[in-house]
Amino acid sequence: MSLRRIVSLLWLAVVLLLLLVLWRGTPFWLGAPSPDAKPRPVTARGDLAADEKATIEIFEKSRDSVVFISTRATVMDLYTRNVFTVPRGTGSGFIWDDKGHVITNFHVIEGASEATVRLADGRSFRAALVGASPPHDIAVLRIGVAFKRPPPVPIGTSHDLKVGQKVFAIGNPFGLDWTLTTGIVSALDRALPTEDGRTIDHLIQTDAAINPGNSGGPLLDSAGRLIGINTAIYSPSGASAGIGFAVPVDTVNRVVPHLIAKGRYIRPALGIEVDEMLNARLTRLLGVEGVVILRVLPDSSAAQAGLKGATLGPDGSLVPGDIILAVNSRPVRSVAELFSRLDDFQVGDQVTLRLLRGSRQLEVAVTLMPGA
């Protein structure tokens, strides 16, 4: 092959390579602009579906009643000894009444030295803590709203909820304010252990997306009524996995008036001493399911009803007295379950205990007294 032919082939290869680079780098290089280009015509949508209209109406009516809560904690610099506050976290809440009371979860404000409540219209207020009930994960704050007070959330009921009902959650997940998620009631009467060893009972389980920051916000039914307080999620990743929990409104409506009136919730009690760990060991040894009464407090409701506590045998062993098997025919298998059963009542209510005394069972009526 001649040198001239080789040079021609090389130049042809270079030209082809340049064309390939241009084609791959600018795939539309052969296109030409169209000066008469116009937006495409919009296709008419028509009316929204009935369920869409209902969802929009629920959100628009409830939005102003939901608040954004941010908290700060007091810390001390170990070197300078200066005391200052730092951001602690955010959560949600809702307006309870026309006196400025705001309901949220206890864990939203736990450990905080101050809290700020921001309304949907942008106004912010420094909040005061009125009262809290850690066992129910409920806290009541108060803000001074002098004018244009947001409406309270309408109150519904939770004892008649059915699995499959539609629910709507409004809150501030990850600080993204006034977010609406929807779902259904997935299950009822769930119990959830907390990090400090407590158990929150009677929870509503829902698949409405609930994420960090939703805590304290309202869970609503299809009529826009409050049926629960969004309180927790179950998720290995910390984000919504379709399992969320809410404190039922029947509990909220029972506990909140106590917190507003007295600053704390006084739980109904029998007037006995029990111990969770010791009870588990004793019932296992005795082969029964129930709660062993260790001691009956003097002048208590239990003492007046004739309940008997455990005693010490001649050899120093513990001799059981009465073992509580049920409250109003509902079985009791642990100390936590006993407290949960009693929490369904109020101070002054009378309950019937089914007891195991020795080898026989008996029923005793006890009037509930204020707990410690």
C-alpha positions as semicolon CSV with decimal commas, in nm:
position;residue;x (nm);y (nm);z (nm)
1;M;0,000;0,000;0,000
2;S;0,138;0,341;-0,094
3;L;0,223;0,610;0,163
4;R;-0,035;0,845;0,008
5;R;-0,311;0,586;0,052
6;I;-0,210;0,528;0,415
7;V;-0,222;0,904;0,489
8;S;-0,569;0,930;0,326
9;L;-0,701;0,645;0,539
10;L;-0,563;0,805;0,855
11;W;-0,731;1,137;0,774
12;L;-1,058;0,956;0,705
13;A;-1,034;0,780;1,042
14;V;-0,971;1,113;1,218
15;V;-1,274;1,273;1,050
16;L;-1,497;0,979;1,141
17;L;-1,374;0,992;1,502
18;L;-1,452;1,365;1,527
19;L;-1,799;1,309;1,384
20;L;-1,858;1,031;1,638
21;V;-1,750;1,254;1,930
22;L;-1,974;1,536;1,812
23;W;-2,269;1,303;1,768
24;R;-2,232;1,146;2,115
25;G;-2,170;1,479;2,290
26;T;-2,451;1,669;2,125
27;P;-2,722;1,419;2,025
28;F;-2,949;1,692;1,892
29;W;-2,692;1,884;1,689
30;L;-2,881;1,819;1,368
31;G;-3,207;1,966;1,513
32;A;-3,331;2,311;1,423
33;P;-3,518;2,563;1,648
34;S;-3,891;2,619;1,595
35;P;-3,978;2,989;1,642
36;D;-4,352;2,919;1,643
37;A;-4,338;2,677;1,945
38;K;-4,627;2,724;2,190
39;P;-4,740;2,561;2,521
40;R;-4,960;2,259;2,472
41;P;-5,330;2,306;2,544
42;V;-5,442;2,201;2,893
43;T;-5,677;1,905;2,913
44;A;-5,985;1,981;3,126
45;R;-5,977;1,782;3,448
46;G;-6,338;1,780;3,555
47;D;-6,463;1,762;3,914
48;L;-6,255;1,607;4,190
49;A;-6,363;1,266;4,314
50;A;-6,592;1,266;4,618
51;D;-6,329;1,112;4,847
52;E;-6,072;1,372;4,732
53;K;-6,313;1,654;4,815
54;A;-6,380;1,501;5,157
55;T;-6,006;1,469;5,233
56;I;-5,937;1,828;5,125
57;E;-6,225;1,953;5,341
58;I;-6,095;1,765;5,647
59;F;-5,747;1,914;5,606
60;E;-5,867;2,269;5,543
61;K;-6,101;2,262;5,844
62;S;-5,841;2,105;6,078
63;R;-5,519;2,275;5,967
64;D;-5,557;2,586;6,181
65;S;-5,610;2,371;6,492
66;V;-5,275;2,193;6,451
67;V;-4,958;2,355;6,587
68;F;-4,583;2,319;6,539
69;I;-4,387;2,273;6,864
70;S;-4,014;2,338;6,897
71;T;-3,826;2,282;7,223
72;R;-3,496;2,390;7,371
73;A;-3,289;2,239;7,652
74;T;-3,065;2,414;7,904
75;V;-2,699;2,305;7,904
76;M;-2,388;2,418;8,087
77;D;-2,042;2,463;7,936
78;L;-1,812;2,253;8,155
79;Y;-1,519;2,491;8,109
80;T;-1,677;2,834;8,133
81;R;-1,975;2,732;8,351
82;N;-2,193;2,942;8,124
83;V;-2,555;2,828;8,099
84;F;-2,735;2,852;7,765
85;T;-3,010;2,681;7,569
86;V;-2,980;2,469;7,258
87;P;-3,244;2,332;7,019
88;R;-3,374;1,999;7,142
89;G;-3,637;1,886;6,894
90;T;-3,967;1,948;6,721
91;G;-4,310;1,792;6,734
92;S;-4,677;1,855;6,680
93;G;-4,980;1,941;6,889
94;F;-5,336;2,065;6,860
95;I;-5,567;2,320;7,018
96;W;-5,781;2,166;7,292
97;D;-6,011;2,454;7,398
98;D;-6,067;2,828;7,370
99;K;-5,845;2,896;7,675
100;G;-5,522;2,835;7,488
101;H;-5,453;2,480;7,602
102;V;-5,247;2,275;7,358
103;I;-5,220;1,895;7,373
104;T;-4,908;1,704;7,271
105;N;-4,709;1,397;7,371
106;F;-4,512;1,398;7,694
107;H;-4,203;1,274;7,510
108;V;-4,216;1,581;7,283
109;I;-4,147;1,815;7,577
110;E;-3,964;1,571;7,808
111;G;-3,626;1,713;7,913
112;A;-3,698;2,055;7,760
113;S;-3,654;2,381;7,947
114;E;-3,876;2,581;7,712
115;A;-4,118;2,527;7,426
116;T;-4,246;2,748;7,148
117;V;-4,579;2,691;6,975
118;R;-4,622;2,816;6,618
119;L;-4,970;2,850;6,471
120;A;-5,069;2,790;6,110
121;D;-5,089;3,167;6,050
122;G;-4,721;3,206;6,145
123;R;-4,763;3,350;6,495
124;S;-4,538;3,202;6,765
125;F;-4,598;3,188;7,140
126;R;-4,386;3,087;7,436
127;A;-4,569;2,794;7,599
128;A;-4,612;2,710;7,967
129;L;-4,634;2,349;8,086
130;V;-4,967;2,294;8,263
131;G;-4,934;1,924;8,341
132;A;-4,822;1,587;8,209
133;S;-4,897;1,217;8,247
134;P;-4,594;1,010;8,140
135;P;-4,782;0,675;8,163
136;H;-5,023;0,801;7,897
137;D;-4,760;1,002;7,703
138;I;-4,980;1,312;7,727
139;A;-4,881;1,671;7,810
140;V;-5,080;1,993;7,825
141;L;-4,925;2,329;7,733
142;R;-5,082;2,673;7,741
143;I;-5,029;2,973;7,516
144;G;-5,163;3,326;7,545
145;V;-5,371;3,373;7,231
146;A;-5,543;3,708;7,279
147;F;-5,717;3,729;6,941
148;K;-5,792;3,519;6,633
149;R;-5,787;3,204;6,841
150;P;-5,764;2,883;6,636
151;P;-6,067;2,655;6,677
152;P;-6,035;2,348;6,900
153;V;-6,027;2,011;6,726
154;P;-6,373;1,844;6,744
155;I;-6,370;1,547;6,984
156;G;-6,474;1,200;6,873
157;T;-6,471;0,859;7,043
158;S;-6,235;0,565;7,020
159;H;-6,420;0,283;7,199
160;D;-6,634;0,223;6,892
161;L;-6,357;0,232;6,629
162;K;-6,345;-0,051;6,377
163;V;-6,044;-0,194;6,198
164;G;-6,056;-0,065;5,842
165;Q;-6,192;0,283;5,919
166;K;-6,025;0,569;5,732
167;V;-5,798;0,794;5,939
168;F;-5,611;1,118;5,871
169;A;-5,293;1,233;6,047
170;I;-5,178;1,596;6,048
171;G;-4,841;1,698;6,187
172;N;-4,489;1,817;6,119
173;P;-4,275;1,516;6,018
174;F;-3,903;1,596;5,998
175;G;-3,994;1,963;6,054
176;L;-4,205;1,973;5,735
177;D;-4,498;2,166;5,877
178;W;-4,868;2,089;5,834
179;T;-4,837;1,760;5,649
180;L;-5,139;1,537;5,584
181;T;-5,116;1,158;5,556
182;T;-5,401;0,911;5,527
183;G;-5,461;0,546;5,603
184;I;-5,685;0,314;5,799
185;V;-5,716;0,175;6,150
186;S;-5,494;-0,133;6,128
187;A;-5,552;-0,274;6,479
188;L;-5,687;-0,176;6,820
189;D;-5,585;-0,210;7,187
190;R;-5,212;-0,237;7,124
191;A;-4,959;-0,206;7,408
192;L;-4,621;-0,041;7,345
193;P;-4,321;-0,049;7,583
194;T;-4,132;0,278;7,622
195;E;-3,759;0,336;7,663
196;D;-3,794;0,400;8,037
197;G;-3,972;0,071;8,104
198;R;-4,330;0,198;8,104
199;T;-4,604;0,050;7,887
200;I;-4,860;0,262;7,702
201;D;-5,183;0,068;7,666
202;H;-5,494;0,073;7,445
203;L;-5,311;0,226;7,149
204;I;-5,464;0,257;6,803
205;Q;-5,248;0,108;6,529
206;T;-5,262;0,277;6,189
207;D;-5,085;0,258;5,854
208;A;-5,113;0,635;5,798
209;A;-4,753;0,753;5,751
210;I;-4,624;0,877;6,087
211;N;-4,265;0,996;6,111
212;P;-4,049;1,175;6,372
213;G;-4,211;1,515;6,422
214;N;-4,565;1,380;6,385
215;S;-4,570;1,301;6,756
216;G;-4,840;1,495;6,937
217;G;-5,044;1,567;6,626
218;P;-5,408;1,466;6,587
219;L;-5,538;1,146;6,431
220;L;-5,879;1,223;6,281
221;D;-6,168;1,013;6,154
222;S;-6,355;1,073;5,827
223;A;-6,581;1,325;6,005
224;G;-6,277;1,535;6,105
225;R;-6,311;1,440;6,474
226;L;-6,017;1,367;6,702
227;I;-5,982;0,994;6,767
228;G;-5,622;0,983;6,889
229;I;-5,282;1,149;6,940
230;N;-5,010;1,024;6,708
231;T;-4,742;0,904;6,946
232;A;-4,497;0,652;6,798
233;I;-4,386;0,446;6,505
234;Y;-4,248;0,096;6,474
235;S;-3,959;0,107;6,230
236;P;-3,603;-0,034;6,225
237;S;-3,495;0,263;6,011
238;G;-3,668;0,532;6,218
239;A;-3,895;0,629;5,928
240;S;-4,252;0,527;5,854
241;A;-4,288;0,157;5,781
242;G;-4,667;0,147;5,779
243;I;-4,702;0,083;6,153
244;G;-4,788;0,385;6,366
245;F;-4,957;0,420;6,702
246;A;-5,191;0,675;6,857
247;V;-5,318;0,731;7,212
248;P;-5,698;0,686;7,190
249;V;-5,914;0,992;7,240
250;D;-6,118;0,826;7,516
251;T;-5,798;0,817;7,723
252;V;-5,712;1,174;7,623
253;N;-6,056;1,302;7,717
254;R;-6,030;1,135;8,057
255;V;-5,673;1,240;8,141
256;V;-5,653;1,595;8,005
257;P;-5,918;1,751;8,236
258;H;-5,720;1,618;8,536
259;L;-5,399;1,773;8,400
260;I;-5,565;2,109;8,340
261;A;-5,733;2,112;8,682
262;K;-5,455;1,964;8,898
263;G;-5,137;1,956;8,691
264;R;-5,113;1,578;8,716
265;Y;-5,323;1,269;8,662
266;I;-5,423;1,079;8,976
267;R;-5,458;0,716;8,878
268;P;-5,730;0,503;9,042
269;A;-5,584;0,250;9,283
270;L;-5,681;-0,037;9,512
271;G;-5,448;0,046;9,799
272;I;-5,211;-0,251;9,762
273;E;-4,839;-0,302;9,707
274;V;-4,721;-0,518;9,416
275;D;-4,391;-0,571;9,236
276;E;-4,352;-0,658;8,867
277;M;-4,030;-0,861;8,887
278;L;-4,120;-1,043;9,208
279;N;-4,469;-1,111;9,076
280;A;-4,331;-1,281;8,765
281;R;-4,119;-1,515;8,981
282;L;-4,394;-1,593;9,231
283;T;-4,666;-1,667;8,974
284;R;-4,426;-1,890;8,783
285;L;-4,348;-2,085;9,102
286;L;-4,716;-2,107;9,195
287;G;-4,822;-2,201;8,843
288;V;-5,088;-1,929;8,816
289;E;-5,149;-1,619;8,607
290;G;-5,234;-1,313;8,813
291;V;-5,098;-1,049;9,048
292;V;-4,979;-1,145;9,396
293;I;-5,077;-0,886;9,659
294;L;-4,764;-0,829;9,867
295;R;-4,918;-0,585;10,115
296;V;-5,254;-0,421;10,182
297;L;-5,218;-0,058;10,285
298;P;-5,389;0,037;10,615
299;D;-5,719;0,223;10,581
300;S;-5,721;0,165;10,206
301;S;-6,006;0,050;9,984
302;A;-5,843;-0,293;9,968
303;A;-5,829;-0,312;10,348
304;Q;-6,195;-0,215;10,375
305;A;-6,285;-0,486;10,123
306;G;-6,095;-0,747;10,325
307;L;-5,814;-0,820;10,077
308;K;-5,518;-1,010;10,222
309;G;-5,150;-0,955;10,152
310;A;-4,866;-1,205;10,161
311;T;-4,710;-1,312;10,492
312;L;-4,385;-1,473;10,601
313;G;-4,389;-1,840;10,702
314;P;-4,202;-1,985;11,002
315;D;-3,905;-2,062;10,777
316;G;-3,896;-1,709;10,635
317;S;-4,060;-1,805;10,306
318;L;-4,329;-1,589;10,144
319;V;-4,681;-1,722;10,190
320;P;-4,921;-1,575;9,929
321;G;-5,243;-1,414;10,046
322;D;-5,475;-1,303;9,767
323;I;-5,386;-1,328;9,399
324;I;-5,583;-1,104;9,163
325;L;-5,699;-1,304;8,860
326;A;-5,938;-1,060;8,692
327;V;-6,092;-0,712;8,711
328;N;-6,459;-0,702;8,608
329;S;-6,417;-1,044;8,443
330;R;-6,118;-0,925;8,234
331;P;-5,812;-1,143;8,303
332;V;-5,505;-0,992;8,469
333;R;-5,172;-1,162;8,396
334;S;-4,918;-0,904;8,513
335;V;-4,878;-0,593;8,724
336;A;-4,873;-0,375;8,411
337;E;-5,199;-0,534;8,296
338;L;-5,357;-0,473;8,636
339;F;-5,272;-0,103;8,615
340;S;-5,407;-0,094;8,260
341;R;-5,737;-0,252;8,368
342;L;-5,778;-0,007;8,659
343;D;-5,692;0,288;8,435
344;D;-6,015;0,232;8,244
345;F;-6,202;0,358;8,553
346;Q;-6,202;0,668;8,768
347;V;-6,153;0,731;9,137
348;G;-6,477;0,640;9,315
349;D;-6,580;0,371;9,067
350;Q;-6,645;0,022;9,203
351;V;-6,479;-0,279;9,042
352;T;-6,516;-0,651;9,105
353;L;-6,196;-0,846;9,159
354;R;-6,175;-1,219;9,106
355;L;-5,926;-1,351;9,362
356;L;-5,745;-1,675;9,430
357;R;-5,725;-1,724;9,806
358;G;-5,558;-2,050;9,891
359;S;-5,730;-2,311;9,677
360;R;-6,059;-2,129;9,619
361;Q;-6,171;-1,842;9,399
362;L;-6,393;-1,559;9,519
363;E;-6,517;-1,222;9,397
364;V;-6,481;-0,902;9,598
365;A;-6,611;-0,551;9,520
366;V;-6,360;-0,268;9,578
367;T;-6,415;0,108;9,544
368;L;-6,118;0,268;9,368
369;M;-5,923;0,527;9,565
370;P;-5,672;0,796;9,455
371;G;-5,330;0,651;9,381
372;A;-4,999;0,792;9,495
